[in-house]
Amino acid sequence: MAVNAAEAANSSVFVSGWRPAVGWCCVAALGYQYVVYPVLLWAVTFYPNLTAPKPVISDVLMELLFGLLGIAGLRAWEKTKGVAR
């Protein structure tokens, strides 16, 4: 836990650990999936010679996002068992 606290205390984005990097990758993938991908599909309807892009696997993205945000339900389980701090 001391290592995690030391990483989190660093002011540099690149040194503060893997969590920010995973978060930014998740944000980039979600941005592609819900903003860029629909625009590209719309463009394919007007330019049929373009190849339709492949979607991102959104189920995995949602699992990653929920895990990063702590929405997995484990915190509620901890509170019901009385082990939460």
mmCIF file as gemmi writes it, N, C-alpha and C atoms, coordinates in Angstrom:
data_model
loop_
_atom_site.group_PDB
_atom_site.id
_atom_site.type_symbol
_atom_site.label_atom_id
_atom_site.label_alt_id
_atom_site.label_comp_id
_atom_site.label_asym_id
_atom_site.label_entity_id
_atom_site.label_seq_id
_atom_site.pdbx_PDB_ins_code
_atom_site.Cartn_x
_atom_site.Cartn_y
_atom_site.Cartn_z
_atom_site.occupancy
_atom_site.B_iso_or_equiv
_atom_site.pdbx_formal_charge
_atom_site.auth_seq_id
_atom_site.auth_asym_id
_atom_site.pdbx_PDB_model_num
ATOM 1 N N . MET Axp A 1 ? 0.823 -1.18 0 1 0 ? 1 A 1
ATOM 2 C CA . MET Axp A 1 ? 0 0 0 1 0 ? 1 A 1
ATOM 3 C C . MET Axp A 1 ? 0.875 1.255 0 1 0 ? 1 A 1
ATOM 4 N N . ALA Axp A 2 ? 2.07 1.164 0.584 1 0 ? 2 A 1
ATOM 5 C CA . ALA Axp A 2 ? 2.967 2.318 0.61 1 0 ? 2 A 1
ATOM 6 C C . ALA Axp A 2 ? 3.44 2.672 -0.794 1 0 ? 2 A 1
ATOM 7 N N . VAL Axp A 3 ? 3.638 1.65 -1.627 1 0 ? 3 A 1
ATOM 8 C CA . VAL Axp A 3 ? 4.057 1.907 -3.017 1 0 ? 3 A 1
ATOM 9 C C . VAL Axp A 3 ? 2.947 2.622 -3.766 1 0 ? 3 A 1
ATOM 10 N N . ASN Axp A 4 ? 1.708 2.172 -3.583 1 0 ? 4 A 1
ATOM 11 C CA . ASN Axp A 4 ? 0.576 2.835 -4.24 1 0 ? 4 A 1
ATOM 12 C C . ASN Axp A 4 ? 0.442 4.278 -3.789 1 0 ? 4 A 1
ATOM 13 N N . ALA Axp A 5 ? 0.641 4.527 -2.503 1 0 ? 5 A 1
ATOM 14 C CA . ALA Axp A 5 ? 0.548 5.892 -1.98 1 0 ? 5 A 1
ATOM 15 C C . ALA Axp A 5 ? 1.663 6.762 -2.543 1 0 ? 5 A 1
ATOM 16 N N . ALA Axp A 6 ? 2.866 6.197 -2.675 1 0 ? 6 A 1
ATOM 17 C CA . ALA Axp A 6 ? 3.992 6.964 -3.228 1 0 ? 6 A 1
ATOM 18 C C . ALA Axp A 6 ? 3.759 7.276 -4.706 1 0 ? 6 A 1
ATOM 19 N N . GLU Axp A 7 ? 3.222 6.309 -5.462 1 0 ? 7 A 1
ATOM 20 C CA . GLU Axp A 7 ? 2.921 6.557 -6.878 1 0 ? 7 A 1
ATOM 21 C C . GLU Axp A 7 ? 1.848 7.63 -7.025 1 0 ? 7 A 1
ATOM 22 N N . ALA Axp A 8 ? 0.825 7.538 -6.219 1 0 ? 8 A 1
ATOM 23 C CA . ALA Axp A 8 ? -0.283 8.492 -6.309 1 0 ? 8 A 1
ATOM 24 C C . ALA Axp A 8 ? 0.142 9.884 -5.88 1 0 ? 8 A 1
ATOM 25 N N . ALA Axp A 9 ? 1.144 9.993 -5.016 1 0 ? 9 A 1
ATOM 26 C CA . ALA Axp A 9 ? 1.582 11.299 -4.529 1 0 ? 9 A 1
ATOM 27 C C . ALA Axp A 9 ? 2.43 12.054 -5.547 1 0 ? 9 A 1
ATOM 28 N N . ASN Axp A 10 ? 2.958 11.359 -6.535 1 0 ? 10 A 1
ATOM 29 C CA . ASN Axp A 10 ? 3.807 12.01 -7.523 1 0 ? 10 A 1
ATOM 30 C C . ASN Axp A 10 ? 2.961 12.918 -8.405 1 0 ? 10 A 1
ATOM 31 N N . SER Axp A 11 ? 3.487 14.095 -8.716 1 0 ? 11 A 1
ATOM 32 C CA . SER Axp A 11 ? 2.726 15.069 -9.502 1 0 ? 11 A 1
ATOM 33 C C . SER Axp A 11 ? 2.759 14.785 -11.002 1 0 ? 11 A 1
ATOM 34 N N . SER Axp A 12 ? 3.695 13.959 -11.467 1 0 ? 12 A 1
ATOM 35 C CA . SER Axp A 12 ? 3.799 13.648 -12.887 1 0 ? 12 A 1
ATOM 36 C C . SER Axp A 12 ? 2.734 12.637 -13.295 1 0 ? 12 A 1
ATOM 37 N N . VAL Axp A 13 ? 2.092 12.893 -14.421 1 0 ? 13 A 1
ATOM 38 C CA . VAL Axp A 13 ? 1.066 11.984 -14.927 1 0 ? 13 A 1
ATOM 39 C C . VAL Axp A 13 ? 1.687 10.656 -15.332 1 0 ? 13 A 1
ATOM 40 N N . PHE Axp A 14 ? 2.912 10.672 -15.827 1 0 ? 14 A 1
ATOM 41 C CA . PHE Axp A 14 ? 3.538 9.462 -16.321 1 0 ? 14 A 1
ATOM 42 C C . PHE Axp A 14 ? 4.136 8.605 -15.213 1 0 ? 14 A 1
ATOM 43 N N . VAL Axp A 15 ? 4.346 9.179 -14.056 1 0 ? 15 A 1
ATOM 44 C CA . VAL Axp A 15 ? 4.946 8.451 -12.947 1 0 ? 15 A 1
ATOM 45 C C . VAL Axp A 15 ? 3.892 7.985 -11.954 1 0 ? 15 A 1
ATOM 46 N N . SER Axp A 16 ? 2.745 8.578 -11.975 1 0 ? 16 A 1
ATOM 47 C CA . SER Axp A 16 ? 1.758 8.318 -10.932 1 0 ? 16 A 1
ATOM 48 C C . SER Axp A 16 ? 1.104 6.952 -11.048 1 0 ? 16 A 1
ATOM 49 N N . GLY Axp A 17 ? 1.521 6.138 -11.971 1 0 ? 17 A 1
ATOM 50 C CA . GLY Axp A 17 ? 1.049 4.764 -12.019 1 0 ? 17 A 1
ATOM 51 C C . GLY Axp A 17 ? 0.333 4.403 -13.297 1 0 ? 17 A 1
ATOM 52 N N . TRP Axp A 18 ? -0.129 3.169 -13.326 1 0 ? 18 A 1
ATOM 53 C CA . TRP Axp A 18 ? -0.786 2.652 -14.515 1 0 ? 18 A 1
ATOM 54 C C . TRP Axp A 18 ? -2.245 3.059 -14.585 1 0 ? 18 A 1
ATOM 55 N N . ARG Axp A 19 ? -2.846 3.446 -13.48 1 0 ? 19 A 1
ATOM 56 C CA . ARG Axp A 19 ? -4.268 3.781 -13.496 1 0 ? 19 A 1
ATOM 57 C C . ARG Axp A 19 ? -4.611 4.925 -14.451 1 0 ? 19 A 1
ATOM 58 N N . PRO Axp A 20 ? -3.839 6.025 -14.448 1 0 ? 20 A 1
ATOM 59 C CA . PRO Axp A 20 ? -4.171 7.084 -15.416 1 0 ? 20 A 1
ATOM 60 C C . PRO Axp A 20 ? -4.034 6.634 -16.866 1 0 ? 20 A 1
ATOM 61 N N . ALA Axp A 21 ? -3.03 5.81 -17.153 1 0 ? 21 A 1
ATOM 62 C CA . ALA Axp A 21 ? -2.844 5.333 -18.528 1 0 ? 21 A 1
ATOM 63 C C . ALA Axp A 21 ? -4.012 4.461 -18.959 1 0 ? 21 A 1
ATOM 64 N N . VAL Axp A 22 ? -4.452 3.57 -18.089 1 0 ? 22 A 1
ATOM 65 C CA . VAL Axp A 22 ? -5.6 2.715 -18.405 1 0 ? 22 A 1
ATOM 66 C C . VAL Axp A 22 ? -6.855 3.567 -18.566 1 0 ? 22 A 1
ATOM 67 N N . GLY Axp A 23 ? -6.992 4.576 -17.715 1 0 ? 23 A 1
ATOM 68 C CA . GLY Axp A 23 ? -8.14 5.468 -17.818 1 0 ? 23 A 1
ATOM 69 C C . GLY Axp A 23 ? -8.17 6.217 -19.132 1 0 ? 23 A 1
ATOM 70 N N . TRP Axp A 24 ? -7.029 6.74 -19.563 1 0 ? 24 A 1
ATOM 71 C CA . TRP Axp A 24 ? -6.989 7.475 -20.831 1 0 ? 24 A 1
ATOM 72 C C . TRP Axp A 24 ? -7.212 6.547 -22.021 1 0 ? 24 A 1
ATOM 73 N N . CYS Axp A 25 ? -6.709 5.318 -21.954 1 0 ? 25 A 1
ATOM 74 C CA . CYS Axp A 25 ? -6.979 4.357 -23.034 1 0 ? 25 A 1
ATOM 75 C C . CYS Axp A 25 ? -8.475 4.044 -23.099 1 0 ? 25 A 1
ATOM 76 N N . CYS Axp A 26 ? -9.089 3.907 -21.933 1 0 ? 26 A 1
ATOM 77 C CA . CYS Axp A 26 ? -10.526 3.651 -21.892 1 0 ? 26 A 1
ATOM 78 C C . CYS Axp A 26 ? -11.298 4.842 -22.46 1 0 ? 26 A 1
ATOM 79 N N . VAL Axp A 27 ? -10.904 6.047 -22.109 1 0 ? 27 A 1
ATOM 80 C CA . VAL Axp A 27 ? -11.561 7.249 -22.63 1 0 ? 27 A 1
ATOM 81 C C . VAL Axp A 27 ? -11.403 7.339 -24.145 1 0 ? 27 A 1
ATOM 82 N N . ALA Axp A 28 ? -10.21 7.034 -24.646 1 0 ? 28 A 1
ATOM 83 C CA . ALA Axp A 28 ? -9.984 7.085 -26.096 1 0 ? 28 A 1
ATOM 84 C C . ALA Axp A 28 ? -10.839 6.043 -26.818 1 0 ? 28 A 1
ATOM 85 N N . ALA Axp A 29 ? -10.907 4.833 -26.275 1 0 ? 29 A 1
ATOM 86 C CA . ALA Axp A 29 ? -11.706 3.784 -26.905 1 0 ? 29 A 1
ATOM 87 C C . ALA Axp A 29 ? -13.194 4.103 -26.845 1 0 ? 29 A 1
ATOM 88 N N . LEU Axp A 30 ? -13.658 4.626 -25.714 1 0 ? 30 A 1
ATOM 89 C CA . LEU Axp A 30 ? -15.068 5.011 -25.618 1 0 ? 30 A 1
ATOM 90 C C . LEU Axp A 30 ? -15.392 6.176 -26.543 1 0 ? 30 A 1
ATOM 91 N N . GLY Axp A 31 ? -14.462 7.124 -26.679 1 0 ? 31 A 1
ATOM 92 C CA . GLY Axp A 31 ? -14.651 8.229 -27.612 1 0 ? 31 A 1
ATOM 93 C C . GLY Axp A 31 ? -14.761 7.743 -29.047 1 0 ? 31 A 1
ATOM 94 N N . TYR Axp A 32 ? -13.92 6.771 -29.405 1 0 ? 32 A 1
ATOM 95 C CA . TYR Axp A 32 ? -14.003 6.199 -30.746 1 0 ? 32 A 1
ATOM 96 C C . TYR Axp A 32 ? -15.335 5.48 -30.927 1 0 ? 32 A 1
ATOM 97 N N . GLN Axp A 33 ? -15.703 4.65 -29.943 1 0 ? 33 A 1
ATOM 98 C CA . GLN Axp A 33 ? -16.899 3.817 -30.057 1 0 ? 33 A 1
ATOM 99 C C . GLN Axp A 33 ? -18.176 4.636 -30.176 1 0 ? 33 A 1
ATOM 100 N N . TYR Axp A 34 ? -18.274 5.725 -29.411 1 0 ? 34 A 1
ATOM 101 C CA . TYR Axp A 34 ? -19.546 6.454 -29.34 1 0 ? 34 A 1
ATOM 102 C C . TYR Axp A 34 ? -19.564 7.791 -30.068 1 0 ? 34 A 1
ATOM 103 N N . VAL Axp A 35 ? -18.413 8.249 -30.58 1 0 ? 35 A 1
ATOM 104 C CA . VAL Axp A 35 ? -18.392 9.51 -31.326 1 0 ? 35 A 1
ATOM 105 C C . VAL Axp A 35 ? -17.853 9.285 -32.738 1 0 ? 35 A 1
ATOM 106 N N . VAL Axp A 36 ? -16.639 8.781 -32.841 1 0 ? 36 A 1
ATOM 107 C CA . VAL Axp A 36 ? -15.984 8.646 -34.147 1 0 ? 36 A 1
ATOM 108 C C . VAL Axp A 36 ? -16.616 7.539 -34.981 1 0 ? 36 A 1
ATOM 109 N N . TYR Axp A 37 ? -16.868 6.388 -34.385 1 0 ? 37 A 1
ATOM 110 C CA . TYR Axp A 37 ? -17.423 5.248 -35.119 1 0 ? 37 A 1
ATOM 111 C C . TYR Axp A 37 ? -18.766 5.556 -35.775 1 0 ? 37 A 1
ATOM 112 N N . PRO Axp A 38 ? -19.729 6.172 -35.076 1 0 ? 38 A 1
ATOM 113 C CA . PRO Axp A 38 ? -20.991 6.517 -35.759 1 0 ? 38 A 1
ATOM 114 C C . PRO Axp A 38 ? -20.808 7.515 -36.901 1 0 ? 38 A 1
ATOM 115 N N . VAL Axp A 39 ? -19.881 8.453 -36.737 1 0 ? 39 A 1
ATOM 116 C CA . VAL Axp A 39 ? -19.623 9.411 -37.817 1 0 ? 39 A 1
ATOM 117 C C . VAL Axp A 39 ? -19.024 8.697 -39.024 1 0 ? 39 A 1
ATOM 118 N N . LEU Axp A 40 ? -18.132 7.747 -38.779 1 0 ? 40 A 1
ATOM 119 C CA . LEU Axp A 40 ? -17.546 6.984 -39.887 1 0 ? 40 A 1
ATOM 120 C C . LEU Axp A 40 ? -18.599 6.126 -40.59 1 0 ? 40 A 1
ATOM 121 N N . LEU Axp A 41 ? -19.5 5.521 -39.822 1 0 ? 41 A 1
ATOM 122 C CA . LEU Axp A 41 ? -20.582 4.754 -40.444 1 0 ? 41 A 1
ATOM 123 C C . LEU Axp A 41 ? -21.491 5.651 -41.277 1 0 ? 41 A 1
ATOM 124 N N . TRP Axp A 42 ? -21.741 6.851 -40.793 1 0 ? 42 A 1
ATOM 125 C CA . TRP Axp A 42 ? -22.548 7.814 -41.53 1 0 ? 42 A 1
ATOM 126 C C . TRP Axp A 42 ? -21.844 8.196 -42.832 1 0 ? 42 A 1
ATOM 127 N N . ALA Axp A 43 ? -20.513 8.384 -42.772 1 0 ? 43 A 1
ATOM 128 C CA . ALA Axp A 43 ? -19.752 8.757 -43.971 1 0 ? 43 A 1
ATOM 129 C C . ALA Axp A 43 ? -19.769 7.641 -45.008 1 0 ? 43 A 1
ATOM 130 N N . VAL Axp A 44 ? -19.785 6.392 -44.549 1 0 ? 44 A 1
ATOM 131 C CA . VAL Axp A 44 ? -19.808 5.262 -45.482 1 0 ? 44 A 1
ATOM 132 C C . VAL Axp A 44 ? -21.107 5.25 -46.294 1 0 ? 44 A 1
ATOM 133 N N . THR Axp A 45 ? -22.192 5.743 -45.715 1 0 ? 45 A 1
ATOM 134 C CA . THR Axp A 45 ? -23.443 5.769 -46.468 1 0 ? 45 A 1
ATOM 135 C C . THR Axp A 45 ? -23.38 6.752 -47.642 1 0 ? 45 A 1
ATOM 136 N N . PHE Axp A 46 ? -22.594 7.801 -47.513 1 0 ? 46 A 1
ATOM 137 C CA . PHE Axp A 46 ? -22.465 8.792 -48.589 1 0 ? 46 A 1
ATOM 138 C C . PHE Axp A 46 ? -21.342 8.458 -49.563 1 0 ? 46 A 1
ATOM 139 N N . TYR Axp A 47 ? -20.346 7.711 -49.077 1 0 ? 47 A 1
ATOM 140 C CA . TYR Axp A 47 ? -19.207 7.311 -49.921 1 0 ? 47 A 1
ATOM 141 C C . TYR Axp A 47 ? -19.102 5.79 -49.891 1 0 ? 47 A 1
ATOM 142 N N . PRO Axp A 48 ? -19.842 5.109 -50.744 1 0 ? 48 A 1
ATOM 143 C CA . PRO Axp A 48 ? -19.897 3.64 -50.685 1 0 ? 48 A 1
ATOM 144 C C . PRO Axp A 48 ? -18.57 2.954 -50.995 1 0 ? 48 A 1
ATOM 145 N N . ASN Axp A 49 ? -17.623 3.655 -51.595 1 0 ? 49 A 1
ATOM 146 C CA . ASN Axp A 49 ? -16.329 3.027 -51.892 1 0 ? 49 A 1
ATOM 147 C C . ASN Axp A 49 ? -15.455 2.902 -50.635 1 0 ? 49 A 1
ATOM 148 N N . LEU Axp A 50 ? -15.862 3.546 -49.534 1 0 ? 50 A 1
ATOM 149 C CA . LEU Axp A 50 ? -15.134 3.408 -48.274 1 0 ? 50 A 1
ATOM 150 C C . LEU Axp A 50 ? -15.51 2.094 -47.596 1 0 ? 50 A 1
ATOM 151 N N . THR Axp A 51 ? -14.582 1.558 -46.855 1 0 ? 51 A 1
ATOM 152 C CA . THR Axp A 51 ? -14.84 0.329 -46.106 1 0 ? 51 A 1
ATOM 153 C C . THR Axp A 51 ? -15.369 0.691 -44.727 1 0 ? 51 A 1
ATOM 154 N N . ALA Axp A 52 ? -16.388 0.001 -44.301 1 0 ? 52 A 1
ATOM 155 C CA . ALA Axp A 52 ? -16.958 0.275 -42.979 1 0 ? 52 A 1
ATOM 156 C C . ALA Axp A 52 ? -15.951 -0.106 -41.895 1 0 ? 52 A 1
ATOM 157 N N . PRO Axp A 53 ? -15.769 0.755 -40.895 1 0 ? 53 A 1
ATOM 158 C CA . PRO Axp A 53 ? -14.809 0.462 -39.829 1 0 ? 53 A 1
ATOM 159 C C . PRO Axp A 53 ? -15.336 -0.612 -38.88 1 0 ? 53 A 1
ATOM 160 N N . LYS Axp A 54 ? -14.421 -1.207 -38.164 1 0 ? 54 A 1
ATOM 161 C CA . LYS Axp A 54 ? -14.802 -2.231 -37.191 1 0 ? 54 A 1
ATOM 162 C C . LYS Axp A 54 ? -15.1 -1.582 -35.846 1 0 ? 54 A 1
ATOM 163 N N . PRO Axp A 55 ? -16.123 -2.062 -35.166 1 0 ? 55 A 1
ATOM 164 C CA . PRO Axp A 55 ? -16.443 -1.487 -33.845 1 0 ? 55 A 1
ATOM 165 C C . PRO Axp A 55 ? -15.478 -2.002 -32.776 1 0 ? 55 A 1
ATOM 166 N N . VAL Axp A 56 ? -15.41 -1.276 -31.689 1 0 ? 56 A 1
ATOM 167 C CA . VAL Axp A 56 ? -14.641 -1.706 -30.531 1 0 ? 56 A 1
ATOM 168 C C . VAL Axp A 56 ? -15.518 -2.659 -29.732 1 0 ? 56 A 1
ATOM 169 N N . ILE Axp A 57 ? -14.906 -3.594 -29.047 1 0 ? 57 A 1
ATOM 170 C CA . ILE Axp A 57 ? -15.673 -4.529 -28.22 1 0 ? 57 A 1
ATOM 171 C C . ILE Axp A 57 ? -16.153 -3.773 -26.989 1 0 ? 57 A 1
ATOM 172 N N . SER Axp A 58 ? -17.394 -3.344 -27.002 1 0 ? 58 A 1
ATOM 173 C CA . SER Axp A 58 ? -17.883 -2.454 -25.951 1 0 ? 58 A 1
ATOM 174 C C . SER Axp A 58 ? -18.127 -3.158 -24.624 1 0 ? 58 A 1
ATOM 175 N N . ASP Axp A 59 ? -18.363 -4.471 -24.632 1 0 ? 59 A 1
ATOM 176 C CA . ASP Axp A 59 ? -18.564 -5.184 -23.371 1 0 ? 59 A 1
ATOM 177 C C . ASP Axp A 59 ? -17.309 -5.119 -22.504 1 0 ? 59 A 1
ATOM 178 N N . VAL Axp A 60 ? -16.17 -5.311 -23.131 1 0 ? 60 A 1
ATOM 179 C CA . VAL Axp A 60 ? -14.903 -5.255 -22.4 1 0 ? 60 A 1
ATOM 180 C C . VAL Axp A 60 ? -14.642 -3.831 -21.925 1 0 ? 60 A 1
ATOM 181 N N . LEU Axp A 61 ? -14.988 -2.851 -22.736 1 0 ? 61 A 1
ATOM 182 C CA . LEU Axp A 61 ? -14.807 -1.457 -22.33 1 0 ? 61 A 1
ATOM 183 C C . LEU Axp A 61 ? -15.652 -1.116 -21.113 1 0 ? 61 A 1
ATOM 184 N N . MET Axp A 62 ? -16.872 -1.591 -21.082 1 0 ? 62 A 1
ATOM 185 C CA . MET Axp A 62 ? -17.742 -1.301 -19.941 1 0 ? 62 A 1
ATOM 186 C C . MET Axp A 62 ? -17.226 -1.969 -18.673 1 0 ? 62 A 1
ATOM 187 N N . GLU Axp A 63 ? -16.718 -3.197 -18.794 1 0 ? 63 A 1
ATOM 188 C CA . GLU Axp A 63 ? -16.13 -3.86 -17.627 1 0 ? 63 A 1
ATOM 189 C C . GLU Axp A 63 ? -14.94 -3.074 -17.107 1 0 ? 63 A 1
ATOM 190 N N . LEU Axp A 64 ? -14.094 -2.609 -18.022 1 0 ? 64 A 1
ATOM 191 C CA . LEU Axp A 64 ? -12.933 -1.822 -17.628 1 0 ? 64 A 1
ATOM 192 C C . LEU Axp A 64 ? -13.36 -0.512 -16.983 1 0 ? 64 A 1
ATOM 193 N N . LEU Axp A 65 ? -14.322 0.164 -17.565 1 0 ? 65 A 1
ATOM 194 C CA . LEU Axp A 65 ? -14.8 1.425 -17.022 1 0 ? 65 A 1
ATOM 195 C C . LEU Axp A 65 ? -15.418 1.238 -15.639 1 0 ? 65 A 1
ATOM 196 N N . PHE Axp A 66 ? -16.239 0.216 -15.483 1 0 ? 66 A 1
ATOM 197 C CA . PHE Axp A 66 ? -16.858 -0.033 -14.178 1 0 ? 66 A 1
ATOM 198 C C . PHE Axp A 66 ? -15.812 -0.376 -13.135 1 0 ? 66 A 1
ATOM 199 N N . GLY Axp A 67 ? -14.811 -1.133 -13.527 1 0 ? 67 A 1
ATOM 200 C CA . GLY Axp A 67 ? -13.734 -1.458 -12.593 1 0 ? 67 A 1
ATOM 201 C C . GLY Axp A 67 ? -12.94 -0.234 -12.192 1 0 ? 67 A 1
ATOM 202 N N . LEU Axp A 68 ? -12.648 0.633 -13.155 1 0 ? 68 A 1
ATOM 203 C CA . LEU Axp A 68 ? -11.894 1.853 -12.851 1 0 ? 68 A 1
ATOM 204 C C . LEU Axp A 68 ? -12.687 2.804 -11.969 1 0 ? 68 A 1
ATOM 205 N N . LEU Axp A 69 ? -13.986 2.87 -12.191 1 0 ? 69 A 1
ATOM 206 C CA . LEU Axp A 69 ? -14.818 3.777 -11.416 1 0 ? 69 A 1
ATOM 207 C C . LEU Axp A 69 ? -15.301 3.172 -10.102 1 0 ? 69 A 1
ATOM 208 N N . GLY Axp A 70 ? -15.042 1.893 -9.896 1 0 ? 70 A 1
ATOM 209 C CA . GLY Axp A 70 ? -15.463 1.25 -8.663 1 0 ? 70 A 1
ATOM 210 C C . GLY Axp A 70 ? -16.945 0.947 -8.626 1 0 ? 70 A 1
ATOM 211 N N . ILE Axp A 71 ? -17.54 0.687 -9.773 1 0 ? 71 A 1
ATOM 212 C CA . ILE Axp A 71 ? -18.972 0.423 -9.84 1 0 ? 71 A 1
ATOM 213 C C . ILE Axp A 71 ? -19.242 -1.081 -9.913 1 0 ? 71 A 1
ATOM 214 N N . ALA Axp A 72 ? -18.272 -1.875 -9.552 1 0 ? 72 A 1
ATOM 215 C CA . ALA Axp A 72 ? -18.404 -3.321 -9.687 1 0 ? 72 A 1
ATOM 216 C C . ALA Axp A 72 ? -19.3 -3.932 -8.621 1 0 ? 72 A 1
ATOM 217 N N . GLY Axp A 73 ? -19.646 -3.201 -7.586 1 0 ? 73 A 1
ATOM 218 C CA . GLY Axp A 73 ? -20.501 -3.725 -6.54 1 0 ? 73 A 1
ATOM 219 C C . GLY Axp A 73 ? -19.737 -4.275 -5.352 1 0 ? 73 A 1
ATOM 220 N N . LEU Axp A 74 ? -18.422 -4.337 -5.459 1 0 ? 74 A 1
ATOM 221 C CA . LEU Axp A 74 ? -17.635 -4.884 -4.36 1 0 ? 74 A 1
ATOM 222 C C . LEU Axp A 74 ? -17.647 -3.963 -3.143 1 0 ? 74 A 1
ATOM 223 N N . ARG Axp A 75 ? -17.725 -2.68 -3.367 1 0 ? 75 A 1
ATOM 224 C CA . ARG Axp A 75 ? -17.757 -1.739 -2.242 1 0 ? 75 A 1
ATOM 225 C C . ARG Axp A 75 ? -19.043 -1.931 -1.425 1 0 ? 75 A 1
ATOM 226 N N . ALA Axp A 76 ? -20.15 -2.136 -2.107 1 0 ? 76 A 1
ATOM 227 C CA . ALA Axp A 76 ? -21.404 -2.38 -1.397 1 0 ? 76 A 1
ATOM 228 C C . ALA Axp A 76 ? -21.324 -3.693 -0.619 1 0 ? 76 A 1
ATOM 229 N N . TRP Axp A 77 ? -20.681 -4.707 -1.191 1 0 ? 77 A 1
ATOM 230 C CA . TRP Axp A 77 ? -20.512 -5.978 -0.495 1 0 ? 77 A 1
ATOM 231 C C . TRP Axp A 77 ? -19.679 -5.777 0.763 1 0 ? 77 A 1
ATOM 232 N N . GLU Axp A 78 ? -18.597 -4.987 0.666 1 0 ? 78 A 1
ATOM 233 C CA . GLU Axp A 78 ? -17.764 -4.712 1.832 1 0 ? 78 A 1
ATOM 234 C C . GLU Axp A 78 ? -18.578 -4.019 2.935 1 0 ? 78 A 1
ATOM 235 N N . LYS Axp A 79 ? -19.421 -3.085 2.552 1 0 ? 79 A 1
ATOM 236 C CA . LYS Axp A 79 ? -20.21 -2.358 3.551 1 0 ? 79 A 1
ATOM 237 C C . LYS Axp A 79 ? -21.227 -3.263 4.24 1 0 ? 79 A 1
ATOM 238 N N . THR Axp A 80 ? -21.829 -4.167 3.482 1 0 ? 80 A 1
ATOM 239 C CA . THR Axp A 80 ? -22.804 -5.065 4.099 1 0 ? 80 A 1
ATOM 240 C C . THR Axp A 80 ? -22.139 -6.064 5.039 1 0 ? 80 A 1
ATOM 241 N N . LYS Axp A 81 ? -20.897 -6.437 4.752 1 0 ? 81 A 1
ATOM 242 C CA . LYS Axp A 81 ? -20.163 -7.37 5.603 1 0 ? 81 A 1
ATOM 243 C C . LYS Axp A 81 ? -19.473 -6.672 6.773 1 0 ? 81 A 1
ATOM 244 N N . GLY Axp A 82 ? -19.451 -5.346 6.766 1 0 ? 82 A 1
ATOM 245 C CA . GLY Axp A 82 ? -18.844 -4.588 7.861 1 0 ? 82 A 1
ATOM 246 C C . GLY Axp A 82 ? -17.341 -4.513 7.817 1 0 ? 82 A 1
ATOM 247 N N . VAL Axp A 83 ? -16.74 -4.749 6.659 1 0 ? 83 A 1
ATOM 248 C CA . VAL Axp A 83 ? -15.284 -4.67 6.552 1 0 ? 83 A 1
ATOM 249 C C . VAL Axp A 83 ? -14.82 -3.38 5.882 1 0 ? 83 A 1
ATOM 250 N N . ALA Axp A 84 ? -15.726 -2.504 5.526 1 0 ? 84 A 1
ATOM 251 C CA . ALA Axp A 84 ? -15.36 -1.238 4.885 1 0 ? 84 A 1
ATOM 252 C C . ALA Axp A 84 ? -14.75 -0.308 5.908 1 0 ? 84 A 1
ATOM 253 N N . ARG Axp A 85 ? -13.814 0.51 5.445 1 0 ? 85 A 1
ATOM 254 C CA . ARG Axp A 85 ? -13.176 1.493 6.34 1 0 ? 85 A 1
ATOM 255 C C . ARG Axp A 85 ? -13.968 2.747 6.414 1 0 ? 85 A 1
